[in-house]
Amino acid sequence: MQKTAETVSLGHPDKTSDYISSYILDRMIEQDKTVKYAVEVMLKGNTVVLGGEIKGNVSLDKLKDYVLNALEEVGYSENYAKIWGKYAIDPDKINVINLIGQQSAEINQGVEQDGWGDQGVFVGYACQGEGLINRELYLARKLNKALYQKALFSDHLGLDIKTQITLDDNGHIETAIVAIPMLKTEDLTRFVADTLGEKPKNIIINGTGAYTYHSSIADCGVTGRKLACDFYSTACPIGGGSPWTKDASKADLTLNLYARKLAKQYLADNDECFVYLSSCIGKAELPSAAVKTIKNGVVSTQNIKINLKPSEIIAELGLNKPVFASLCHNGLV
């Protein structure tokens, strides 16, 4: 059967929103490594809305500076605004609306006892092949990253990029679709084929014929809306909530990453591996943990026991450090 996966660049407004929240979380961790954080971001035009909860020995006085720094790291700089003008977000015009409150004391009392900060379900996936992920997603990400790097050093290509790859029944690239802002037309078909290492049967660049208005000028960005791109596309169910807007105790990123790590370990010589985990707010023990492997069409399942406490899993994954912006930038590995 045909298989298709899409991914988006950091310049897409939803991912820019994810990155802003992750960047702010890193700054909070630098101030207080035990900070509790859950902040969603909405980005429209040149307005950034921050809404959520933070608890810790931290200062929120530099929130606008953090937003501007995050935009700069994405590539939405003053120079970019000079090139693109009305077609893209302008950091000189940014307005930040702060709707951040305090984390509930009822949630905190469970977390302080080394319990998870939320309940939820989480899924990890691994399969044979490059990157141990489904090939259509691997290629969509590879192409997107190459185009994003090209755009970062271009005076006419924009950063708000989508790529989509469809494989045919034999695993060959049938269609490659690219949406990338252009101030002047550039034929990217050779670049696409060279990057993918294979010439797709069909290459579509900017299907409407014109793409100039982009970023939050053309679209409203909201955190947590690109989960299929962040995780495994259609190859695997999506677990957890908004992964790039929470501290590690909330489990949304932590247990998704841990499930992915376990999936790679259990993959061994199987074709595919799925790991399913769940959490309970205020409790350290996971209510469920199961592994499903597939080899030559044969499905095997087993329940497993996770004996690690939240703090131990967080430490094992290195999520007690300011690494969230980097993870948001690079995605699952």
C-alpha positions in Angstrom: 0.0 0.0 0.0 1.0 3.6 -0.4 2.5 5.3 2.6 2.6 9.1 3.2 4.2 11.3 5.9 4.3 15.0 6.3 6.6 17.2 8.4 7.1 20.9 9.0 10.0 23.1 9.7 10.7 25.1 12.8 9.5 28.2 10.9 6.0 26.8 10.7 3.9 28.9 13.1 2.8 25.8 15.1 6.4 24.7 15.5 7.6 28.2 16.2 5.0 28.3 19.0 6.4 24.9 20.3 9.9 26.3 20.2 9.0 29.5 22.1 7.6 27.5 24.9 10.5 25.1 25.0 13.0 28.0 25.0 11.2 29.7 27.9 11.2 26.4 29.8 15.0 26.1 29.4 15.4 29.6 30.9 13.1 28.6 33.8 15.2 25.4 34.5 18.4 27.6 34.5 16.8 29.6 37.3 15.3 26.6 39.2 15.9 23.0 38.1 12.8 21.9 40.0 10.5 24.4 38.3 7.0 23.1 37.3 6.0 24.4 33.9 3.1 24.1 31.6 2.8 27.0 29.1 1.0 27.0 25.8 1.7 29.6 23.1 -0.5 31.1 20.4 1.2 33.1 17.7 -0.8 35.3 15.3 0.5 38.2 13.3 3.0 39.9 15.6 1.2 38.9 18.8 2.4 36.1 21.1 0.0 34.9 23.8 1.5 32.9 26.7 -1.0 30.9 28.8 -0.4 28.3 31.5 1.1 27.7 34.8 4.6 28.0 36.4 5.7 27.2 39.9 9.2 27.8 41.1 11.8 30.2 42.2 11.9 32.0 38.9 11.4 35.5 37.4 9.1 36.2 34.5 10.3 39.7 33.9 12.2 38.8 30.7 9.5 36.9 28.9 9.5 39.2 25.9 13.3 38.9 25.7 12.9 35.1 25.7 10.3 35.2 23.0 12.5 37.4 20.8 15.5 35.2 21.4 13.5 32.2 20.4 12.3 33.8 17.2 15.9 34.8 16.4 17.0 31.2 16.8 14.3 30.0 14.5 15.5 32.5 12.0 12.9 35.2 12.3 15.4 38.0 12.8 15.3 41.7 12.0 17.2 41.0 8.8 14.7 38.4 7.8 11.9 40.9 8.4 13.7 43.5 6.2 13.8 40.9 3.4 10.3 39.7 3.7 8.4 42.8 5.0 4.7 42.3 5.2 5.0 38.7 4.2 6.4 37.4 7.5 6.5 38.0 11.3 8.5 41.1 12.4 10.4 40.9 15.7 10.4 44.7 16.0 6.6 44.6 16.3 6.2 41.7 18.7 3.6 42.2 21.4 3.6 39.6 24.3 0.4 38.9 26.2 1.2 37.1 29.5 -1.6 34.9 30.9 0.6 32.7 33.0 -0.6 31.7 36.5 0.5 29.3 39.3 0.4 25.5 39.2 -2.3 24.0 41.3 -1.2 23.1 44.8 -3.2 19.9 44.5 -1.1 18.8 41.5 2.1 19.8 43.2 1.6 17.7 46.3 1.7 14.5 44.2 4.7 15.6 42.2 6.7 16.5 45.3 6.3 12.9 46.4 8.0 11.8 43.1 4.7 11.0 41.3 3.8 11.9 37.7 2.4 15.4 37.2 -0.4 14.2 35.0 -2.2 11.1 33.7 -2.0 10.0 30.1 -1.1 7.4 27.5 2.1 7.3 25.6 3.4 5.3 22.6 6.9 4.6 21.3 7.7 3.1 17.9 10.7 1.8 16.1 11.2 -0.1 12.9 14.0 -1.4 10.7 15.6 1.2 8.4 17.4 4.5 8.5 16.8 6.3 11.8 14.7 3.3 13.0 11.6 5.1 11.9 9.2 4.6 8.9 10.9 5.5 5.7 8.3 8.0 4.4 8.7 10.1 7.6 12.5 9.7 7.5 12.6 11.1 4.0 10.1 13.9 4.7 12.2 15.0 7.6 15.5 14.8 5.7 14.1 16.9 2.9 12.6 19.4 5.3 15.8 19.9 7.2 17.8 20.4 4.0 15.3 23.0 2.7 15.3 24.8 6.0 19.1 25.0 6.1 19.0 26.3 2.5 16.4 28.9 3.4 18.3 30.1 6.4 21.1 31.4 4.1 18.8 32.6 1.3 17.5 36.0 0.4 14.4 34.7 -1.3 13.4 31.4 0.3 11.3 31.5 3.4 11.4 29.4 6.6 7.8 28.2 6.9 8.3 24.9 5.1 6.2 21.7 4.7 7.4 18.5 3.0 5.4 15.4 2.3 6.5 12.1 0.9 4.4 9.3 -0.6 6.0 5.8 -1.2 4.5 3.4 -3.6 3.8 -0.3 -3.0 7.5 -1.2 -3.5 8.9 1.6 -1.2 10.0 3.9 -4.0 9.2 7.6 -3.8 6.1 8.2 -5.8 5.4 11.9 -4.9 7.4 14.6 -3.1 5.4 17.7 -2.1 7.1 20.9 -1.0 5.6 24.1 0.3 8.3 26.8 0.7 7.9 30.6 0.6 9.6 32.2 -2.4 10.1 35.9 -3.2 11.3 34.8 -6.6 10.8 31.5 -8.3 13.5 28.9 -8.0 13.4 25.5 -9.5 14.1 23.1 -6.6 13.3 19.8 -8.4 17.0 18.9 -8.7 17.7 19.8 -5.1 14.7 17.7 -3.9 15.9 14.6 -5.9 19.5 15.0 -4.9 18.5 15.3 -1.2 16.3 12.3 -1.3 18.8 10.3 -3.2 16.1 9.2 -5.7 14.1 11.0 -8.3 10.4 10.9 -7.3 7.9 10.1 -10.0 6.1 13.4 -9.1 7.6 16.5 -7.6 5.2 19.3 -6.6 6.6 22.7 -5.5 4.1 25.1 -4.0 0.9 23.6 -5.3 -1.1 26.9 -5.5 1.6 28.4 -7.7 2.5 31.2 -5.3 3.6 31.3 -1.7 4.8 34.5 -0.1 2.7 35.3 3.0 3.8 32.9 5.7 4.6 32.4 9.4 2.1 33.8 11.8 1.1 36.4 9.2 -0.6 33.8 7.1 -1.5 31.3 9.8 -2.2 31.1 13.5 0.4 29.0 15.3 -0.6 27.0 18.4 1.5 24.6 20.5 0.8 20.9 20.3 -0.8 20.9 16.8 1.9 19.0 14.9 2.0 15.7 16.9 1.9 13.5 13.8 5.0 15.4 12.5 6.7 15.3 15.9 6.2 11.6 16.4 5.5 8.8 13.8 3.0 10.1 11.3 0.4 7.4 10.5 2.7 4.5 11.3 1.9 4.6 15.0 -0.9 5.9 17.4 -0.1 9.2 19.0 0.3 9.3 22.7 0.5 12.1 25.2 -0.5 15.7 25.0 1.6 18.8 24.0 5.2 17.5 24.3 7.1 20.7 24.0 5.3 22.8 26.5 5.7 20.9 29.8 8.4 20.3 32.3 9.5 16.6 32.5 7.3 15.8 35.5 4.2 16.2 33.3 5.2 13.0 31.4 4.0 14.3 28.0 7.5 14.4 26.6 9.2 12.2 29.1 7.2 9.0 28.7 6.9 9.4 24.9 10.8 9.6 24.8 11.1 6.7 27.2 8.7 4.6 25.2 10.7 5.4 22.0 13.9 4.4 23.8 12.3 1.1 24.9 11.0 0.5 21.4 14.5 0.7 20.0 15.7 -1.7 22.6 13.0 -4.3 22.0 13.2 -4.0 18.2 16.1 -6.3 18.0 15.6 -8.4 14.8 11.9 -7.6 14.6 10.4 -5.6 11.8 8.5 -3.2 14.0 8.1 -2.5 17.7 5.4 -0.6 19.7 5.7 0.3 23.4 2.6 1.5 25.2 2.8 3.2 28.6 0.4 5.1 30.8 0.8 7.3 33.9 -1.4 8.3 36.9 -1.2 11.8 38.4 0.5 11.8 41.8 1.7 8.2 41.4 5.1 6.9 40.5 4.0 3.4 39.3 2.8 3.2 35.7 -0.7 1.7 35.5 0.3 -0.2 32.3 3.3 -1.0 30.2 3.2 -3.3 27.2 5.3 -4.2 24.1 4.1 -5.3 20.7 6.5 -6.6 18.1 5.9 -7.6 14.5 8.2 -10.0 12.5 7.2 -11.4 9.1 3.6 -10.5 9.8 3.5 -12.3 13.1 2.5 -10.2 16.1 3.8 -10.9 19.6 2.8 -9.0 22.8 4.0 -8.9 26.4 3.3 -6.8 29.5 6.5 -5.4 31.1 7.3 -3.9 34.5 8.8 -0.4 34.8 10.4 -0.1 38.2 11.9 3.4 37.8 10.4 6.4 39.5 9.7 9.6 37.5 12.8 11.3 38.8 14.9 8.3 37.7 13.4 8.3 34.2 13.9 12.0 33.9 17.5 11.8 35.0 18.1 8.8 32.6 16.8 10.9 29.7 18.7 14.1 30.8 15.4 16.0 31.1 16.5 17.7 34.3 18.6 20.1 32.3 17.7 22.9 29.8 17.6 20.7 26.7 14.0 21.2 25.7 14.6 23.7 22.9 17.2 21.5 21.4 14.8 18.5 21.5 12.0 20.6 20.0 14.4 21.6 17.2 15.7 18.1 16.5 12.7 16.0 17.2 12.7 12.3 18.2 15.8 10.3 17.7 
